[in-house]
């Protein structure tokens, strides 16, 4: 006589077959799922990037490249950008680095903060400040030219 069990799509011939099916189901439930919920942030971003044809991968620049371009343009060292000095010249360079890292990478504010050794809220404030600038402001014009420099180097 077949044994009906709730939740199973079929009936089993004997108790042993039912127990084996239950064990298999339990093992299957223990294995981590490979869907979006179980993926790391980086895996989700990478999968999303490769599936989205609108993302221009040539415009990606490595953080080291961004910091080098900023250091050269603002005549400061990379060490000063990631250091604790709050001189106006260095703060401008740091603000530009935060904005360009945000624009050229899929990095989170936390990760950008880790790169420049600042809290993520500082990075958010720098990005917000640049975003609020008028398009024809000197800061924005300079960043646009640096943006083009990075675009050429990232190819």
PyMOL commands that set and color helices and strands:
alter all, ss='L'
color gray80, all
select helices_A, chain A and resi 15-30+41-51+57-59+63-74+78-81+88-104+109-116+120-132+138-154
alter helices_A, ss='H'
color red, helices_A
deselect
rebuild
show_as cartoon
